[in-house]
Each structure stands twice: as C-alpha cells, then as structure tokens.
Amino acid sequence: MIAALVRLPMQRLARSRRSWVSIGGWVVFSLLAAWWAKRGGADGPASATLLGVYATFALPLLTFGLVGAVARGDSLMAAGRPLVTFGAPGALVAFAHSGVAMASSALAAGLLCVLVAAMGHG
C-alpha cells in the first residue's frame, strides 16, 4: 500500500516543470560558485564554496524547491487530499509525502555536495 501512496508525490516531483527549473538553477549556481572560487585562487576553494555558497544559499533553497514540488505548492494535507478521498488513511498519506520529500532532498543535497566538492578540488 505504501508503494501506491508514494507514486503520487514521486510523479509530482518528476513531472513538475517548475521544480526542475528550480533544481537546475541551484545546481548550476552551486557549480558556477565552485568554479569561480577555484578560478579565483581562494584558499581551499572546495571548503569555501561548500561553507559559503552551498550551505548558505543553494542547499536550503534546493530543498525548499523539492518539498514544494512534492506538496505541489500547498500543504501536505492539501497535497494528499486526493488519496484520502479515495479511502487511504490520512496518516499513511502524510507519511508517504514526507518520506518522498525527505528522501529526494537528502539524495539531491548529497549529490550536489559531491559535485561542488569535486569541482572545487578538481
């Protein structure tokens, strides 16, 4: 039953054009900041980028964009209402939406952190 409940937020995340633009924008911004720090000759460009631009701006706004895509810009209760009207328990719907938001945010944040660190060290 969890697989059926997870399908809706996953499809919202995958099909939302607004979320892909937001995610892509923060990825490009982070990578450009790492490249700029490396090119500028900063002491420890990877750590400067990770602590400066990535942790301060890109990570919170990337996560905000992903959670907004899962919740389709509404609250979790409003996002899960279609599943609840078909008889799914509200607690499981909220758990599925929260799990997808947390897992996608953690995966995207980890991958972007690795890319920024590799670009800074590279």
DSSP file (Angstrom, degrees, kcal/mol; ACC not computed):
  #  RESIDUE AA STRUCTURE BP1 BP2  ACC     N-H-->O    O-->H-N    N-H-->O    O-->H-N    TCO  KAPPA ALPHA  PHI   PSI    X-CA   Y-CA   Z-CA
    1    1 A M     >        0   0    0      0, 0.0     4,-1.7     0, 0.0     5,-0.2   0.000 360.0 360.0 360.0 -32.8    0.0    0.0    0.0
    2    2 A I  H  >  +     0   0    0      1,-0.2     4,-2.2     2,-0.2     5,-0.2   0.892 360.0  57.5 -64.0 -37.7    2.9    2.4    0.7
    3    3 A A  H  > S+     0   0    0      1,-0.2     4,-1.1     2,-0.2    -1,-0.2   0.889 107.1  48.0 -60.6 -38.4    4.1    1.9   -2.9
    4    4 A A  H  > S+     0   0    0      1,-0.2     4,-0.6     2,-0.2    -1,-0.2   0.862 112.7  48.3 -69.5 -35.0    0.8    3.1   -4.2
    5    5 A L  H  < S+     0   0    0     -4,-1.7     3,-0.2     1,-0.2    -2,-0.2   0.800 110.2  51.7 -75.3 -27.7    0.8    6.1   -1.8
    6    6 A V  H  X S+     0   0    0     -4,-2.2     4,-2.0     1,-0.2     5,-0.2   0.724  93.8  74.6 -79.1 -22.7    4.4    7.1   -2.8
    7    7 A R  H  X S+     0   0    0     -4,-1.1     4,-2.4    -5,-0.2     5,-0.2   0.895  91.6  53.3 -60.8 -42.4    3.6    7.0   -6.5
    8    8 A L  H  X S+     0   0    0     -4,-0.6     4,-2.2    -3,-0.2    -1,-0.2   0.949 111.6  42.0 -63.0 -51.6    1.7   10.4   -6.5
    9    9 A P  H  > S+     0   0    0      0, 0.0     4,-2.1     0, 0.0    -1,-0.2   0.864 114.2  53.5 -66.1 -30.6    4.3   12.5   -4.8
   10   10 A M  H  X S+     0   0    0     -4,-2.0     4,-2.4     2,-0.2    -2,-0.2   0.909 110.1  47.0 -66.3 -40.7    7.0   10.9   -6.9
   11   11 A Q  H  X S+     0   0    0     -4,-2.4     4,-2.5     2,-0.2     5,-0.2   0.872 110.0  53.2 -69.0 -35.3    5.1   11.7  -10.1
   12   12 A R  H  X S+     0   0    0     -4,-2.2     4,-1.1    -5,-0.2    -1,-0.2   0.915 111.8  46.3 -62.4 -40.8    4.6   15.3   -8.9
   13   13 A L  H  < S+     0   0    0     -4,-2.1    -2,-0.2     1,-0.2    -1,-0.2   0.907 116.8  43.1 -67.7 -41.8    8.3   15.6   -8.4
   14   14 A A  H  < S+     0   0    0     -4,-2.4    -2,-0.2     1,-0.2    -1,-0.2   0.824 119.6  40.7 -75.5 -31.7    9.2   14.1  -11.7
   15   15 A R  H  < S+     0   0    0     -4,-2.5     2,-0.7    -5,-0.2    -1,-0.2   0.545  83.8 106.7 -98.2  -7.5    6.6   15.9  -13.8
   16   16 A S     X  -     0   0    0     -4,-1.1     4,-1.6    -5,-0.2     5,-0.1  -0.622  48.3-167.0 -79.1 113.3    6.7   19.3  -12.4
   17   17 A R  H  > S+     0   0    0     -2,-0.7     4,-2.0     1,-0.2     5,-0.2   0.865  87.7  57.5 -65.6 -36.3    8.5   21.7  -14.8
   18   18 A R  H  > S+     0   0    0      1,-0.2     4,-2.1     2,-0.2    -1,-0.2   0.876 105.5  49.8 -63.0 -38.5    8.8   24.3  -12.1
   19   19 A S  H  > S+     0   0    0      2,-0.2     4,-3.0     1,-0.2     5,-0.2   0.897 109.2  51.0 -69.6 -38.3   10.6   22.0   -9.8
   20   20 A W  H  X S+     0   0    0     -4,-1.6     4,-2.5     2,-0.2     5,-0.2   0.877 110.3  49.5 -67.0 -36.2   13.1   21.0  -12.5
   21   21 A V  H  X S+     0   0    0     -4,-2.0     4,-2.2     2,-0.2    -1,-0.2   0.920 113.9  46.2 -66.0 -42.6   13.8   24.6  -13.3
   22   22 A S  H  X S+     0   0    0     -4,-2.1     4,-2.0     2,-0.2    -2,-0.2   0.934 115.0  45.8 -64.8 -46.9   14.4   25.4   -9.6
   23   23 A I  H  X S+     0   0    0     -4,-3.0     4,-2.1     1,-0.2    -2,-0.2   0.934 114.3  48.2 -62.4 -47.1   16.6   22.4   -9.1
   24   24 A G  H  X S+     0   0    0     -4,-2.5     4,-2.6    -5,-0.2     5,-0.2   0.874 108.9  54.4 -62.4 -38.2   18.6   23.0  -12.2
   25   25 A G  H  X S+     0   0    0     -4,-2.2     4,-2.4     1,-0.2    -1,-0.2   0.910 110.5  44.5 -63.4 -42.6   19.1   26.6  -11.3
   26   26 A W  H  X S+     0   0    0     -4,-2.0     4,-2.2     2,-0.2    -1,-0.2   0.830 112.6  52.4 -73.8 -30.5   20.5   25.9   -7.9
   27   27 A V  H  X S+     0   0    0     -4,-2.1     4,-2.5     2,-0.2     5,-0.2   0.946 112.9  44.1 -66.0 -47.7   22.8   23.1   -9.3
   28   28 A V  H  X S+     0   0    0     -4,-2.6     4,-2.6     1,-0.2     5,-0.2   0.914 113.2  51.8 -63.4 -42.7   24.2   25.5  -11.9
   29   29 A F  H  X S+     0   0    0     -4,-2.4     4,-2.0    -5,-0.2    -1,-0.2   0.916 111.9  46.3 -59.5 -44.6   24.5   28.3   -9.3
   30   30 A S  H  X S+     0   0    0     -4,-2.2     4,-2.1     2,-0.2    -2,-0.2   0.913 113.8  47.4 -66.1 -43.2   26.5   26.0   -7.0
   31   31 A L  H  X S+     0   0    0     -4,-2.5     4,-2.4     1,-0.2    -2,-0.2   0.887 111.9  50.2 -68.3 -37.8   28.7   24.6   -9.7
   32   32 A L  H  X S+     0   0    0     -4,-2.6     4,-2.6    -5,-0.2    -1,-0.2   0.885 109.6  51.5 -65.9 -37.0   29.5   28.1  -11.0
   33   33 A A  H  X S+     0   0    0     -4,-2.0     4,-2.3    -5,-0.2    -2,-0.2   0.896 111.1  47.8 -65.5 -39.6   30.3   29.3   -7.5
   34   34 A A  H  X S+     0   0    0     -4,-2.1     4,-2.2     2,-0.2    -2,-0.2   0.910 113.3  47.6 -66.6 -41.8   32.7   26.4   -7.1
   35   35 A W  H  X S+     0   0    0     -4,-2.4     4,-2.7     2,-0.2    -2,-0.2   0.907 112.1  50.0 -64.7 -41.3   34.3   27.0  -10.4
   36   36 A W  H  X S+     0   0    0     -4,-2.6     4,-2.3     2,-0.2    -2,-0.2   0.898 110.8  48.9 -65.3 -40.7   34.6   30.7   -9.6
   37   37 A A  H  <>S+     0   0    0     -4,-2.3     5,-2.0     2,-0.2     4,-0.4   0.890 114.0  46.5 -66.6 -38.4   36.2   30.0   -6.2
   38   38 A K  H ><5S+     0   0    0     -4,-2.2     3,-0.8     1,-0.2    -2,-0.2   0.911 114.8  46.5 -68.6 -41.8   38.7   27.6   -7.8
   39   39 A R  H 3<5S+     0   0    0     -4,-2.7    -2,-0.2     1,-0.2    -1,-0.2   0.848 108.0  56.9 -68.5 -34.8   39.5   30.1  -10.6
   40   40 A G  T 3<5S-     0   0    0     -4,-2.3    -1,-0.2    -5,-0.2    -2,-0.2   0.545 111.5-118.7 -76.7  -6.9   39.9   33.0   -8.3
   41   41 A G  T < 5 +     0   0    0     -3,-0.8    -3,-0.2    -4,-0.4    -2,-0.1   0.828  46.6 176.0  76.5  32.5   42.6   31.2   -6.3
   42   42 A A      < -     0   0    0     -5,-2.0     2,-0.6     1,-0.1    -1,-0.2  -0.372  41.5-101.8 -68.5 149.6   40.7   31.0   -3.0
   43   43 A D  S    S-     0   0    0      1,-0.3     5,-0.1     2,-0.1    -1,-0.1  -0.630 107.0  -1.9 -72.3 116.6   42.4   29.2   -0.1
   44   44 A G  S  > S-     0   0    0     -2,-0.6     4,-2.7     3,-0.1    -1,-0.3   0.994  77.6-170.3  65.7  63.9   40.6   25.9    0.0
   45   45 A P  H  > S+     0   0    0      0, 0.0     4,-2.2     0, 0.0     5,-0.2   0.822  81.0  54.2 -60.3 -31.7   38.1   26.6   -2.8
   46   46 A A  H  > S+     0   0    0     74,-0.3     4,-2.7     2,-0.2     5,-0.2   0.946 113.0  40.6 -68.5 -45.5   36.1   23.5   -2.0
   47   47 A S  H  > S+     0   0    0      2,-0.2     4,-2.5     1,-0.2     5,-0.3   0.875 114.5  53.5 -70.2 -35.1   35.6   24.3    1.6
   48   48 A A  H  X S+     0   0    0     -4,-2.7     4,-1.9     2,-0.2     5,-0.4   0.909 114.1  42.1 -64.0 -40.5   35.0   28.0    0.8
   49   49 A T  H  X>S+     0   0    0     -4,-2.2     5,-2.6    -5,-0.2     4,-0.7   0.922 115.1  49.1 -72.4 -44.3   32.3   27.1   -1.7
   50   50 A L  I  <>S+     0   0    0     -4,-2.7     5,-2.0    -5,-0.2    -2,-0.2   0.913 120.7  35.4 -63.5 -42.3   30.7   24.4    0.5
   51   51 A L  I  <5S+     0   0    0     -4,-2.5    -1,-0.2    -5,-0.2    -2,-0.2   0.813 126.8  37.7 -81.7 -29.7   30.5   26.6    3.6
   52   52 A G  I  X5S+     0   0    0     -4,-1.9     4,-0.6    -5,-0.3     5,-0.2   0.969 131.0   7.8 -85.9 -71.2   29.8   29.8    1.8
   53   53 A V  I  X>S+     0   0    0     -4,-0.7     4,-2.2    -5,-0.4     5,-1.8   0.914 128.5  46.9 -84.7 -45.7   27.5   29.4   -1.2
   54   54 A Y  I  4XS+     0   0    0     -5,-2.6     5,-3.1     3,-0.2    -4,-0.2   0.967 119.0  36.1 -66.3 -54.3   26.3   25.9   -1.0
   55   55 A A  I  4<S+     0   0    0     -5,-2.0    -1,-0.2    -6,-0.4    -2,-0.1   0.813 123.6  43.7 -71.0 -29.6   25.4   25.6    2.7
   56   56 A T  I  <5S+     0   0    0     -4,-0.6    -2,-0.2    -6,-0.1    -1,-0.2   0.909 133.8   0.7 -83.9 -44.0   24.1   29.2    2.9
   57   57 A F  I  X5S+     0   0    0     -4,-2.2     4,-1.7    -5,-0.2     5,-0.2   0.834 125.3  46.5-112.3 -55.7   22.0   29.5   -0.2
   58   58 A A  I  ><S+     0   0    0     -5,-1.8     4,-2.6     1,-0.2     5,-0.3   0.901 108.0  52.0 -68.3 -44.8   21.8   26.5   -2.5
   59   59 A L  H  ><S+     0   0    0     -5,-3.1     4,-2.2    -6,-0.2     5,-0.2   0.942 113.2  41.6 -62.2 -51.0   21.1   23.8    0.0
   60   60 A P  H  > S+     0   0    0      0, 0.0     4,-2.2     0, 0.0    -1,-0.2   0.904 119.2  45.0 -64.8 -38.0   18.1   25.4    1.7
   61   61 A L  H  X S+     0   0    0     -4,-1.7     4,-2.0     2,-0.2    -2,-0.2   0.828 111.4  52.5 -77.3 -30.0   16.6   26.7   -1.5
   62   62 A L  H  X S+     0   0    0     -4,-2.6     4,-2.0    -5,-0.2    -1,-0.2   0.929 112.7  45.6 -64.0 -45.8   17.1   23.4   -3.3
   63   63 A T  H  X S+     0   0    0     -4,-2.2     4,-2.6    -5,-0.3     5,-0.3   0.898 110.5  53.6 -64.6 -40.6   15.4   21.6   -0.5
   64   64 A F  H  X S+     0   0    0     -4,-2.2     4,-2.2     1,-0.2    -1,-0.2   0.900 109.1  49.3 -60.5 -41.3   12.6   24.1   -0.5
   65   65 A G  H  X S+     0   0    0     -4,-2.0     4,-1.7     2,-0.2    -1,-0.2   0.886 111.7  48.2 -65.8 -39.3   12.0   23.6   -4.2
   66   66 A L  H  X S+     0   0    0     -4,-2.0     4,-2.1     2,-0.2    -2,-0.2   0.923 113.1  46.1 -68.4 -44.2   11.9   19.8   -3.9
   67   67 A V  H  X S+     0   0    0     -4,-2.6     4,-2.5     1,-0.2     6,-0.2   0.891 111.4  53.4 -66.3 -38.0    9.5   19.9   -1.0
   68   68 A G  H  <>S+     0   0    0     -4,-2.2     5,-2.0    -5,-0.3     4,-0.3   0.858 108.6  49.8 -63.3 -35.0    7.3   22.4   -2.8
   69   69 A A  H ><5S+     0   0    0     -4,-1.7     3,-0.5     3,-0.2    -2,-0.2   0.896 111.5  47.8 -70.9 -39.3    7.2   20.1   -5.8
   70   70 A V  H 3<5S+     0   0    0     -4,-2.1    -2,-0.2     1,-0.2    -1,-0.2   0.909 119.2  39.2 -66.2 -41.0    6.2   17.1   -3.7
   71   71 A A  T ><5S-     0   0    0     -4,-2.5     3,-2.1    -5,-0.2    -1,-0.2   0.403 107.5-128.5 -89.0   3.0    3.5   19.2   -2.0
   72   72 A R  T < 5 -     0   0    0     -3,-0.5    -3,-0.2    -4,-0.3    -4,-0.1   0.779  67.5 -58.9  51.2  34.7    2.6   21.0   -5.3
   73   73 A G  T 3 <S+     0   0    0     -5,-2.0    -1,-0.3     1,-0.3     2,-0.1   0.448 122.3  90.0  81.7  -0.4    2.9   24.3   -3.6
   74   74 A D  S <  S-     0   0    0     -3,-2.1    -1,-0.3    -6,-0.2     2,-0.1  -0.369  87.9 -73.6-109.3-168.7    0.2   23.5   -0.9
   75   75 A S     >  -     0   0    0     -2,-0.1     4,-2.3    -3,-0.1    -1,-0.2  -0.402  45.6-107.6 -79.2 166.8    0.4   22.0    2.5
   76   76 A L  H  > S+     0   0    0      1,-0.2     4,-1.9     2,-0.2     5,-0.1   0.857 120.9  55.5 -64.2 -33.3    0.9   18.3    2.9
   77   77 A M  H  > S+     0   0    0      1,-0.2     4,-0.6     2,-0.2    -1,-0.2   0.930 110.6  43.4 -65.2 -44.2   -2.7   17.9    3.9
   78   78 A A  H  4 S+     0   0    0      1,-0.2     3,-0.5     2,-0.2    -2,-0.2   0.860 112.6  53.6 -69.0 -34.8   -3.9   19.6    0.7
   79   79 A A  H  < S+     0   0    0     -4,-2.3     4,-0.2     1,-0.2    -1,-0.2   0.840 113.2  42.6 -69.2 -32.3   -1.4   17.6   -1.4
   80   80 A G  H >X S+     0   0    0     -4,-1.9     4,-1.9     1,-0.2     3,-0.6   0.477  85.2  98.1 -92.2  -2.3   -2.6   14.3    0.0
   81   81 A R  H 3X S+     0   0    0     -4,-0.6     4,-2.4    -3,-0.5     5,-0.2   0.857  77.2  57.8 -56.9 -39.5   -6.3   15.1   -0.1
   82   82 A P  H 3> S+     0   0    0      0, 0.0     4,-0.7     0, 0.0    -1,-0.2   0.891 109.8  44.9 -60.2 -36.3   -6.9   13.2   -3.5
   83   83 A L  H <4>S+     0   0    0     -3,-0.6     5,-2.0    -4,-0.2     3,-0.4   0.873 111.7  52.1 -73.6 -36.0   -5.6   10.0   -2.0
   84   84 A V  H ><5S+     0   0    0     -4,-1.9     3,-1.7     1,-0.2    -1,-0.2   0.870 103.8  57.4 -67.9 -35.7   -7.6   10.4    1.3
   85   85 A T  H 3<5S+     0   0    0     -4,-2.4    -1,-0.2     1,-0.3    -2,-0.2   0.770 103.0  55.2 -66.9 -23.3  -10.8   10.9   -0.7
   86   86 A F  T 3<5S-     0   0    0     -4,-0.7    -1,-0.3    -3,-0.4    -2,-0.2   0.392 131.3 -92.7 -88.5   3.9  -10.2    7.5   -2.3
   87   87 A G  T < 5S+     0   0    0     -3,-1.7    -3,-0.2     1,-0.3    -2,-0.1   0.485  75.7 142.8 106.3   3.6  -10.0    5.9    1.1
   88   88 A A      < -     0   0    0     -5,-2.0    -1,-0.3     1,-0.1     2,-0.1  -0.537  60.8-100.5 -75.3 142.8   -6.3    5.9    2.0
   89   89 A P     >  -     0   0    0      0, 0.0     4,-2.0     0, 0.0     3,-0.2  -0.422  25.2-134.0 -64.6 135.4   -5.6    6.6    5.7
   90   90 A G  H  > S+     0   0    0      1,-0.2     4,-2.3     2,-0.2     5,-0.2   0.841 103.0  54.9 -60.3 -36.6   -4.5   10.2    6.2
   91   91 A A  H  > S+     0   0    0      1,-0.2     4,-2.2     2,-0.2    -1,-0.2   0.903 109.3  46.9 -66.5 -40.0   -1.5    9.3    8.4
   92   92 A L  H  > S+     0   0    0     -3,-0.2     4,-2.6     2,-0.2    -1,-0.2   0.871 111.0  52.4 -69.6 -35.6   -0.1    7.0    5.8
   93   93 A V  H  X S+     0   0    0     -4,-2.0     4,-2.5     2,-0.2     5,-0.2   0.930 111.7  45.8 -64.4 -45.0   -0.6    9.6    3.1
   94   94 A A  H  X S+     0   0    0     -4,-2.3     4,-2.6     1,-0.2     5,-0.2   0.894 112.7  51.4 -64.5 -39.3    1.3   12.2    5.2
   95   95 A F  H  X S+     0   0    0     -4,-2.2     4,-2.5     2,-0.2    -2,-0.2   0.911 110.9  48.0 -63.0 -43.0    4.0    9.7    5.9
   96   96 A A  H  X S+     0   0    0     -4,-2.6     4,-2.3     2,-0.2    -2,-0.2   0.924 113.8  46.0 -65.7 -44.6    4.4    8.9    2.2
   97   97 A H  H  X S+     0   0    0     -4,-2.5     4,-2.2     2,-0.2    -2,-0.2   0.920 115.0  47.2 -64.6 -43.5    4.6   12.5    1.2
   98   98 A S  H  X S+     0   0    0     -4,-2.6     4,-2.7    -5,-0.2     5,-0.2   0.902 111.4  51.5 -64.5 -40.7    7.0   13.4    4.0
   99   99 A G  H  X S+     0   0    0     -4,-2.5     4,-2.8    -5,-0.2     5,-0.2   0.906 110.6  47.3 -63.7 -42.3    9.2   10.4    3.1
  100  100 A V  H  X S+     0   0    0     -4,-2.3     4,-2.5     2,-0.2     5,-0.3   0.910 113.2  49.2 -65.7 -41.1    9.4   11.3   -0.5
  101  101 A A  H  X S+     0   0    0     -4,-2.2     4,-1.9    -5,-0.2    -2,-0.2   0.923 115.2  43.7 -63.8 -43.8   10.2   14.9    0.4
  102  102 A M  H  X S+     0   0    0     -4,-2.7     4,-2.6     2,-0.2     5,-0.2   0.927 115.8  46.8 -68.2 -44.5   12.9   13.8    2.8
  103  103 A A  H  X S+     0   0    0     -4,-2.8     4,-2.4    -5,-0.2     5,-0.2   0.916 114.4  46.1 -66.0 -43.1   14.5   11.2    0.6
  104  104 A S  H  X S+     0   0    0     -4,-2.5     4,-2.5    -5,-0.2     5,-0.2   0.893 114.0  49.2 -67.9 -37.8   14.5   13.4   -2.5
  105  105 A S  H  X S+     0   0    0     -4,-1.9     4,-2.6    -5,-0.3     5,-0.2   0.924 112.9  46.7 -66.0 -43.8   16.0   16.3   -0.6
  106  106 A A  H  X S+     0   0    0     -4,-2.6     4,-2.3     2,-0.2    -2,-0.2   0.915 114.6  47.1 -65.2 -42.2   18.7   14.1    1.0
  107  107 A L  H  X S+     0   0    0     -4,-2.4     4,-2.4    -5,-0.2     5,-0.2   0.936 115.3  44.4 -65.2 -46.7   19.6   12.5   -2.3
  108  108 A A  H  X S+     0   0    0     -4,-2.5     4,-2.4    -5,-0.2     5,-0.2   0.905 114.4  49.6 -65.7 -41.0   19.8   15.8   -4.2
  109  109 A A  H  X S+     0   0    0     -4,-2.6     4,-2.1    -5,-0.2    -1,-0.2   0.909 112.7  47.3 -65.3 -41.7   21.7   17.5   -1.4
  110  110 A G  H  X S+     0   0    0     -4,-2.3     4,-2.1    -5,-0.2    -2,-0.2   0.923 113.5  46.8 -65.7 -44.6   24.2   14.7   -1.2
  111  111 A L  H  X S+     0   0    0     -4,-2.4     4,-2.2     1,-0.2    -2,-0.2   0.915 113.8  47.7 -65.0 -42.3   24.8   14.5   -5.0
  112  112 A L  H  X S+     0   0    0     -4,-2.4     4,-2.7    -5,-0.2     5,-0.2   0.881 109.5  54.0 -67.5 -36.3   25.1   18.3   -5.3
  113  113 A C  H  X S+     0   0    0     -4,-2.1     4,-2.5    -5,-0.2    -1,-0.2   0.912 109.1  48.4 -61.9 -42.2   27.6   18.4   -2.4
  114  114 A V  H  X S+     0   0    0     -4,-2.1     4,-2.5     2,-0.2    -2,-0.2   0.917 112.7  48.3 -64.2 -42.9   29.7   15.8   -4.1
  115  115 A L  H  X S+     0   0    0     -4,-2.2     4,-2.3     2,-0.2    -2,-0.2   0.908 112.8  47.4 -64.8 -41.8   29.7   17.7   -7.4
  116  116 A V  H  X S+     0   0    0     -4,-2.7     4,-2.3     2,-0.2    -2,-0.2   0.915 113.6  47.5 -66.6 -42.5   30.5   21.0   -5.7
  117  117 A A  H  X S+     0   0    0     -4,-2.5     4,-2.4    -5,-0.2     5,-0.3   0.905 113.0  48.8 -65.5 -40.7   33.4   19.5   -3.7
  118  118 A A  H  X S+     0   0    0     -4,-2.5     4,-2.6     1,-0.2    -2,-0.2   0.891 111.9  49.0 -65.8 -38.6   34.7   17.7   -6.8
  119  119 A M  H  < S+     0   0    0     -4,-2.3    -2,-0.2    -5,-0.2    -1,-0.2   0.888 112.8  48.1 -67.3 -38.2   34.5   21.0   -8.8
  120  120 A G  H  < S+     0   0    0     -4,-2.3   -74,-0.3     1,-0.2    -2,-0.2   0.878 120.9  35.2 -70.6 -37.8   36.3   22.8   -6.0
  121  121 A H  H  <        0   0    0     -4,-2.4    -2,-0.2     1,-0.2    -1,-0.2   0.845 360.0 360.0 -80.1 -34.6   39.1   20.3   -5.7
  122  122 A G     <        0   0    0     -4,-2.6    -1,-0.2    -5,-0.3    -2,-0.1   0.351 360.0 360.0 -45.3 360.0   39.3   19.4   -9.3
